[in-house]
Amino acid sequence: MKKSVMILTLVLAMTISGSVLAAGIKFDGSLKSNLEWYRDLEGTIETRPSSELSLNFGLDTAGEKTRAVVEFGIGHKNNQGLDLDLDPSNLVLKKAYIETDGAFWHGGPEATTRFGSLDIDYGPFSVVKNQYGISVSNMNIGPVSVKGFYGIPTQERKSIQGLRADMLMDNIAAGAALVHDWDALHVAVDGAIRPMEDLILGASVATEIDLRSEDVEEQEEGQEEESALRHMFAVGAQYQVMDNLTVRGGYKAISEGWKPEYLADKAKKASDDRGQNWIHESERRNSGFYAGIATNQAGIQLTADYDQIFDEAVLSAATDVEGYNLNVETVLAVGGEEGIKTQSTKLGVEKAFAVMDGLDVTANYSGQWTPDTGLVHTVGAKTKVGFIPAVKGLELNSEVTVSDLETIGYQVGAAFKAPNGIDLSIKHVGGNFADESIKTGTTAKAGIAVKF
């Protein structure tokens, strides 16, 4: 009965959204279904089905000053089969809000005001999740941009509010964020200045002021002092010595055992790191200097970095020689009892070859040396078939990894998007690998996704 009610509700919503589309109501979403088979080398077969659903409703009023967004989705991935099990306990409201653009008084500054689910990201040390309330953003007062929010209290937490102000002028940028959650006042300040054309100086500070006076009084004197001094700060500089030479350096420190309450998640890619990744690491010092140099000589990009927090130095070089992409990187342990010690060395070569019309092959070699595994060689190739009409776009790949004469592993795979929209892929991994985390066996996948 519940499932029937849910299906009728969805159909009604789609019907209404379609009939009043001209009035500004929008409806979209996505549905994904995947079926994966895995067979290990002993012949055991495991089936892994999964499905995902997302529904979004939007409304724009005249002049597009006001917007409303409602987003539904399955609370967790369904792994019991292809049945989506659309009942009220599974389909949850993920986000709902109303936004409007305009000033709060005649002649005042424009701003965007939101009521409902909030997305608060005031910097890497001021990210607030799962809040419902009111927020104001995009308010510019002269050179200062201001935004703030108020989170409605719930049974799980008290009310929470915050503010962010940023100033941008010639050669100067500065910002400050405050988050008050009744237990503590969280403060983050950052800024950068360009005193010279080729010199940039920057700094960021984050601290937490404990407001739980009754609890603090019960702590011992040493504990109270430690609580009051919890902080993180980083200072740095970058100088462009010449067109092909840049030097940088600075200092970072954080209180012992402290992790900022509203710290952003660790970025998966180094390029997305906003300065918070090092705090997530457990094997590091709490303070230290860092320095680096980068230069390009005769088409070779050379970099050298040292970080005292991790007791590491990284040396790397990369270049392109007649279509061959070459790179090498060495990580050195510095400052230990054994002095300078090589932790790992990586080297790689990649080249794309035009074998024939409609068939390009990209070949690659990578080698990695560590004290534990020695030198591990990996040779691979991949291509996309374009000369066979029936399977145009078929992707093929293969790879062989050699650690020693008895440790040779390989994998081969193929992926194809059929004309009917179904994604098909298969991968087989066999042999022996020095890396015990690599799982051998055959994996086949079939899936389809649709957006509406």
C-alpha positions as CSV (number, residue, x, y, z in Angstrom):
1,M,0.0,0.0,0.0
2,K,2.8,2.4,0.9
3,K,4.6,1.7,-2.3
4,S,1.5,2.3,-4.3
5,V,0.9,5.7,-2.6
6,M,4.5,6.7,-3.3
7,I,4.2,5.8,-7.0
8,L,0.9,7.7,-7.3
9,T,2.4,10.7,-5.6
10,L,5.4,10.7,-8.0
11,V,3.1,10.3,-11.1
12,L,0.9,13.2,-9.8
13,A,4.0,15.4,-9.2
14,M,5.3,14.7,-12.7
15,T,1.8,15.4,-14.2
16,I,1.4,18.7,-12.4
17,S,5.0,19.8,-13.2
18,G,4.4,19.1,-16.9
19,S,1.1,20.9,-17.0
20,V,2.3,24.1,-15.4
21,L,5.8,24.2,-16.9
22,A,5.0,27.4,-18.7
23,A,4.4,29.0,-15.3
24,G,8.0,28.4,-14.2
25,I,7.8,25.1,-12.4
26,K,10.7,22.7,-13.3
27,F,11.1,19.1,-12.6
28,D,14.2,17.0,-13.2
29,G,16.1,14.1,-11.6
30,S,18.1,11.0,-12.4
31,L,17.7,7.3,-12.0
32,K,20.6,4.8,-12.1
33,S,20.6,1.1,-12.0
34,N,23.7,-1.1,-12.0
35,L,24.3,-4.9,-11.9
36,E,27.7,-6.2,-11.1
37,W,29.0,-9.8,-11.2
38,Y,32.3,-10.8,-9.5
39,R,33.9,-14.2,-9.9
40,D,37.1,-15.0,-8.0
41,L,39.7,-17.5,-9.2
42,E,38.1,-20.3,-7.2
43,G,34.9,-19.9,-9.1
44,T,32.7,-18.3,-6.4
45,I,30.3,-15.8,-8.0
46,E,28.9,-12.7,-6.2
47,T,26.2,-10.5,-7.5
48,R,26.0,-6.8,-6.5
49,P,23.0,-4.9,-7.8
50,S,22.4,-1.2,-6.9
51,S,20.1,1.6,-7.7
52,E,20.0,5.4,-7.1
53,L,17.2,7.9,-7.5
54,S,17.2,11.7,-7.3
55,L,14.2,14.0,-7.8
56,N,14.4,17.8,-8.0
57,F,11.6,20.3,-8.2
58,G,12.2,24.0,-9.0
59,L,10.1,27.1,-9.3
60,D,11.1,30.5,-10.8
61,T,8.8,33.4,-10.4
62,A,8.4,36.4,-12.7
63,G,11.6,38.2,-13.2
64,E,13.5,35.2,-11.7
65,K,13.9,37.0,-8.4
66,T,12.6,34.1,-6.4
67,R,13.4,30.4,-6.6
68,A,12.2,27.3,-4.8
69,V,14.1,24.0,-4.9
70,V,13.0,20.6,-3.4
71,E,15.3,17.6,-3.8
72,F,14.4,14.0,-2.9
73,G,16.5,10.9,-3.0
74,I,16.9,7.4,-1.7
75,G,18.4,7.6,1.8
76,H,20.9,4.8,1.1
77,K,22.0,2.8,-1.9
78,N,19.8,-0.2,-2.4
79,N,21.9,-3.3,-2.6
80,Q,19.1,-6.0,-2.3
81,G,18.1,-6.0,-6.0
82,L,16.8,-3.9,-8.8
83,D,13.6,-3.1,-6.9
84,L,14.0,0.5,-5.7
85,D,11.6,-0.1,-2.8
86,L,10.0,3.3,-3.1
87,D,8.3,3.7,0.2
88,P,8.2,6.7,2.6
89,S,10.9,5.2,4.8
90,N,13.3,5.0,2.0
91,L,12.6,8.1,-0.1
92,V,13.8,11.1,1.9
93,L,13.9,14.8,1.6
94,K,17.5,15.8,1.0
95,K,17.1,19.5,0.4
96,A,14.4,22.2,0.3
97,Y,14.8,25.9,0.2
98,I,13.4,29.2,-1.2
99,E,15.8,31.9,-2.4
100,T,15.1,35.5,-3.4
101,D,17.3,38.2,-4.8
102,G,17.0,41.9,-3.8
103,A,17.6,44.5,-1.1
104,F,16.1,44.6,2.4
105,W,15.3,48.3,2.0
106,H,14.8,50.7,-0.9
107,G,18.1,51.8,-2.2
108,G,20.0,49.2,-0.1
109,P,22.6,46.7,-1.4
110,E,21.4,43.6,-3.3
111,A,21.6,40.3,-1.6
112,T,20.5,36.6,-2.0
113,T,18.4,35.4,0.9
114,R,17.6,31.7,1.5
115,F,15.0,30.0,3.7
116,G,15.4,26.3,4.3
117,S,18.3,23.9,3.7
118,L,21.6,25.8,3.9
119,D,24.9,25.3,2.1
120,I,27.5,27.0,4.4
121,D,31.1,27.0,3.2
122,Y,32.9,30.1,4.6
123,G,36.4,28.6,4.0
124,P,38.2,25.4,4.8
125,F,37.8,25.9,8.6
126,S,34.2,27.1,8.5
127,V,32.1,24.4,6.8
128,V,28.7,23.8,8.4
129,K,26.7,20.8,7.3
130,N,23.1,19.7,7.7
131,Q,21.7,23.1,8.7
132,Y,18.2,24.4,8.2
133,G,17.4,28.1,8.7
134,I,18.0,31.4,6.9
135,S,21.1,32.7,5.1
136,V,22.1,35.9,3.4
137,S,24.9,36.0,0.7
138,N,26.2,38.1,-2.1
139,M,25.8,41.4,-0.2
140,N,28.4,43.9,-1.3
141,I,29.0,47.1,0.7
142,G,31.7,49.0,-1.0
143,P,34.8,46.8,-1.2
144,V,33.4,44.4,1.4
145,S,31.3,41.3,0.7
146,V,29.2,40.0,3.6
147,K,27.2,36.9,4.2
148,G,25.7,35.2,7.2
149,F,23.3,32.6,8.4
150,Y,21.2,31.5,11.3
151,G,20.5,27.8,11.9
152,I,17.2,26.9,13.6
153,P,17.7,24.8,16.8
154,T,16.7,21.2,16.8
155,Q,16.4,18.4,19.4
156,E,20.0,17.3,18.5
157,R,21.7,20.7,18.7
158,K,21.2,24.3,19.8
159,S,20.9,27.2,17.3
160,I,24.0,28.0,15.3
161,Q,24.9,31.2,13.5
162,G,27.8,32.6,11.5
163,L,29.2,35.5,9.5
164,R,31.8,35.9,6.8
165,A,33.2,39.2,5.5
166,D,35.7,39.6,2.7
167,M,37.5,42.7,1.5
168,L,39.2,42.9,-1.9
169,M,41.3,46.0,-2.9
170,D,44.3,46.6,-5.1
171,N,47.0,44.0,-4.0
172,I,45.1,43.2,-0.7
173,A,42.6,40.5,0.0
174,A,41.4,39.7,3.5
175,G,38.5,37.7,5.1
176,A,37.2,36.6,8.4
177,A,34.6,34.0,9.4
178,L,32.8,33.5,12.7
179,V,30.7,30.5,13.7
180,H,28.9,30.6,17.1
181,D,27.3,27.3,18.3
182,W,26.9,28.2,22.0
183,D,29.5,25.7,23.0
184,A,32.3,27.6,21.4
185,L,33.1,30.6,19.1
186,H,35.0,29.5,16.1
187,V,37.1,32.2,14.3
188,A,39.0,31.9,11.1
189,V,40.9,34.8,9.5
190,D,42.8,34.7,6.2
191,G,44.5,37.2,3.9
192,A,47.1,37.9,1.3
193,I,49.0,41.0,0.2
194,R,51.2,41.8,-2.8
195,P,53.8,44.3,-1.6
196,M,55.8,43.9,-4.8
197,E,54.8,42.8,-8.3
198,D,56.4,39.4,-7.9
199,L,56.0,38.8,-4.2
200,I,52.8,37.5,-2.5
201,L,52.5,37.1,1.3
202,G,49.7,35.2,2.9
203,A,48.4,34.0,6.3
204,S,45.5,32.1,7.8
205,V,44.5,31.6,11.4
206,A,41.8,29.5,13.0
207,T,40.9,29.3,16.7
208,E,38.2,28.1,19.0
209,I,37.1,30.0,22.1
210,D,35.3,27.7,24.6
211,L,32.1,29.2,25.9
212,R,31.1,26.4,28.3
213,S,32.2,28.3,31.4
214,E,30.7,25.7,33.8
215,D,32.6,22.9,32.3
216,V,35.8,24.9,32.1
217,E,35.7,25.6,35.9
218,E,35.6,21.9,36.6
219,Q,38.8,21.3,34.5
220,E,42.2,21.3,36.0
221,E,44.3,24.4,35.5
222,G,46.5,22.8,32.8
223,Q,43.5,21.5,30.9
224,E,41.9,24.9,31.0
225,E,44.9,26.6,29.5
226,E,45.2,24.0,26.8
227,S,41.5,24.5,25.9
228,A,41.9,28.3,25.7
229,L,44.9,28.1,23.4
230,R,43.6,25.7,20.7
231,H,44.5,27.2,17.4
232,M,45.9,26.7,13.9
233,F,47.9,29.2,11.9
234,A,49.9,29.2,8.7
235,V,52.1,31.9,7.1
236,G,53.7,31.7,3.7
237,A,55.3,33.6,0.8
238,Q,55.8,33.1,-2.9
239,Y,58.4,35.1,-4.9
240,Q,58.7,35.0,-8.7
241,V,62.5,35.4,-9.0
242,M,62.4,35.4,-12.8
243,D,60.0,34.1,-15.5
244,N,61.2,30.5,-15.1
245,L,62.0,30.4,-11.3
246,T,59.6,30.6,-8.3
247,V,60.5,30.1,-4.7
248,R,58.1,29.6,-1.8
249,G,58.1,28.9,1.9
250,G,56.3,29.3,5.2
251,Y,55.4,27.9,8.6
252,K,52.4,25.9,9.9
253,A,51.3,25.0,13.4
254,I,48.3,23.5,15.2
255,S,47.6,22.8,18.8
256,E,48.3,19.2,20.0
257,G,45.4,16.8,19.4
258,W,43.0,19.5,18.1
259,K,40.9,19.2,15.0
260,P,38.7,22.2,14.1
261,E,35.0,21.5,14.6
262,Y,34.0,22.9,11.2
263,L,37.0,21.6,9.1
264,A,36.3,20.8,5.5
265,D,36.6,17.2,4.4
266,K,40.0,16.0,3.1
267,A,40.2,16.8,-0.6
268,K,40.6,13.7,-2.8
269,K,42.8,15.5,-5.3
270,A,45.8,17.7,-4.3
271,S,44.5,20.4,-6.6
272,D,41.4,20.7,-4.5
273,D,43.3,21.1,-1.2
274,R,42.5,24.6,0.2
275,G,45.1,24.2,3.0
276,Q,43.2,21.7,5.3
277,N,44.5,18.4,4.1
278,W,47.6,18.3,6.3
279,I,45.4,18.6,9.4
280,H,43.6,15.4,8.5
281,E,46.9,13.4,8.6
282,S,47.8,11.6,11.8
283,E,51.5,10.8,11.1
284,R,52.9,14.3,11.2
285,R,54.4,16.9,13.5
286,N,52.2,19.7,14.9
287,S,54.4,22.5,13.6
288,G,57.1,23.0,11.1
289,F,58.6,25.0,8.2
290,Y,58.1,24.3,4.5
291,A,60.0,25.5,1.5
292,G,60.0,24.8,-2.2
293,I,61.4,25.9,-5.6
294,A,60.1,25.4,-9.1
295,T,61.9,26.1,-12.3
296,N,61.7,25.3,-16.0
297,Q,65.0,24.6,-17.7
298,A,65.3,23.7,-21.4
299,G,61.7,22.4,-21.3
300,I,62.1,20.4,-18.1
301,Q,59.9,21.3,-15.2
302,L,61.9,20.8,-12.0
303,T,60.5,21.1,-8.5
304,A,61.9,20.5,-5.0
305,D,59.8,20.7,-1.8
306,Y,60.6,20.2,1.9
307,D,58.0,19.9,4.6
308,Q,59.2,19.7,8.2
309,I,55.8,18.6,9.4
310,F,56.1,15.3,7.6
311,D,59.9,15.2,7.6
312,E,59.8,14.7,3.9
313,A,61.5,16.2,0.8
314,V,60.0,15.7,-2.7
315,L,62.1,16.0,-5.8
316,S,60.4,15.8,-9.2
317,A,61.0,16.4,-12.9
318,A,58.6,16.3,-15.9
319,T,59.1,17.0,-19.6
320,D,57.8,16.2,-23.1
321,V,60.1,14.9,-25.7
322,E,58.6,14.4,-29.2
323,G,55.3,13.2,-27.7
324,Y,56.8,11.1,-24.9
325,N,55.6,12.4,-21.5
326,L,58.3,11.7,-19.0
327,N,58.2,12.2,-15.2
328,V,60.1,11.1,-12.2
329,E,59.5,11.8,-8.5
330,T,61.6,10.8,-5.4
331,V,60.3,11.1,-1.8
332,L,63.1,11.4,0.9
333,A,62.7,11.0,4.6
334,V,64.6,13.8,6.2
335,G,65.5,14.3,9.9
336,G,65.1,10.8,11.2
337,E,67.7,8.8,13.1
338,E,69.0,7.4,9.8
339,G,69.5,10.8,8.3
340,I,68.3,11.3,4.7
341,K,66.6,8.1,3.4
342,T,64.8,7.4,0.2
343,Q,61.1,6.4,0.9
344,S,60.0,5.9,-2.7
345,T,60.9,6.7,-6.3
346,K,58.4,6.8,-9.2
347,L,59.1,7.2,-12.9
348,G,56.8,7.1,-15.8
349,V,56.7,7.3,-19.6
350,E,53.6,7.7,-21.8
351,K,53.2,8.0,-25.6
352,A,50.2,8.0,-28.0
353,F,50.7,6.2,-31.3
354,A,48.5,6.4,-34.4
355,V,48.6,2.7,-35.5
356,M,46.1,3.1,-38.3
357,D,43.1,5.2,-39.3
358,G,40.6,4.9,-36.4
359,L,43.0,3.1,-34.1
360,D,45.2,5.1,-31.7
361,V,47.1,3.3,-28.9
362,T,48.4,5.0,-25.8
363,A,51.2,3.0,-24.2
364,N,52.7,3.7,-20.8
365,Y,55.4,2.4,-18.4
366,S,55.7,3.2,-14.7
367,G,58.2,2.0,-12.2
368,Q,58.0,2.4,-8.4
369,W,60.7,1.6,-5.9
370,T,60.3,1.3,-2.2
371,P,62.5,-0.4,0.4
372,D,59.9,-3.0,1.1
373,T,58.9,-4.1,-2.5
374,G,62.0,-3.1,-4.5
375,L,61.4,-2.0,-8.0
376,V,58.0,-2.8,-9.4
377,H,57.5,-2.4,-13.2
378,T,54.1,-1.8,-14.8
379,V,53.6,-1.8,-18.6
380,G,50.2,-0.9,-20.1
381,A,48.3,0.1,-23.2
382,K,44.8,1.4,-23.9
383,T,42.9,2.2,-27.1
384,K,39.4,3.2,-28.3
385,V,38.3,1.3,-31.4
386,G,36.8,3.4,-34.1
387,F,37.2,1.4,-37.3
388,I,34.6,-1.3,-36.5
389,P,31.1,0.2,-37.0
390,A,29.3,-2.3,-34.7
391,V,31.4,-1.5,-31.7
392,K,32.5,2.0,-32.4
393,G,33.8,3.6,-29.2
394,L,34.8,0.3,-27.6
395,E,37.6,0.9,-25.1
396,L,40.3,-1.8,-24.5
397,N,43.0,-1.7,-21.9
398,S,45.7,-4.1,-20.5
399,E,48.4,-3.9,-17.9
400,V,51.2,-6.2,-16.6
401,T,52.9,-5.6,-13.3
402,V,56.2,-7.3,-12.5
403,S,57.8,-7.3,-9.1
404,D,60.0,-10.4,-9.6
405,L,60.0,-13.6,-11.5
406,E,57.4,-15.1,-9.2
407,T,55.3,-12.0,-8.7
408,I,53.7,-11.1,-12.0
409,G,50.2,-9.8,-12.2
410,Y,48.1,-8.7,-15.1
411,Q,44.7,-7.2,-15.9
412,V,42.7,-6.8,-19.1
413,G,39.5,-4.9,-19.6
414,A,36.9,-3.5,-22.0
415,A,34.2,-1.0,-21.8
416,F,31.4,-0.1,-24.2
417,K,28.4,2.2,-24.3
418,A,25.8,0.4,-26.4
419,P,23.5,2.4,-28.7
420,N,20.6,1.7,-26.4
421,G,22.3,3.6,-23.6
422,I,23.5,0.6,-21.5
423,D,27.1,0.8,-20.2
424,L,28.9,-2.5,-20.3
425,S,32.3,-3.4,-19.0
426,I,34.4,-6.3,-18.0
427,K,37.8,-6.6,-16.2
428,H,39.9,-9.6,-15.3
429,V,42.7,-9.5,-12.8
430,G,45.0,-12.5,-12.4
431,G,48.5,-13.5,-11.4
432,N,50.4,-12.4,-8.3
433,F,50.9,-8.8,-7.0
434,A,53.3,-7.5,-4.4
435,D,50.4,-5.2,-3.3
436,E,48.1,-7.7,-1.4
437,S,45.2,-5.2,-1.5
438,I,44.7,-5.9,-5.3
439,K,41.8,-8.3,-5.7
440,T,42.1,-11.0,-8.4
441,G,39.1,-12.3,-10.4
442,T,36.7,-11.2,-13.1
443,T,34.2,-8.4,-12.7
444,A,31.4,-7.6,-15.2
445,K,29.1,-4.6,-15.0
446,A,26.0,-3.6,-16.8
447,G,24.2,-0.3,-16.0
448,I,22.0,2.4,-17.3
449,A,21.3,5.9,-16.2
450,V,18.7,8.4,-17.3
451,K,18.2,12.1,-16.5
452,F,14.8,13.7,-16.8
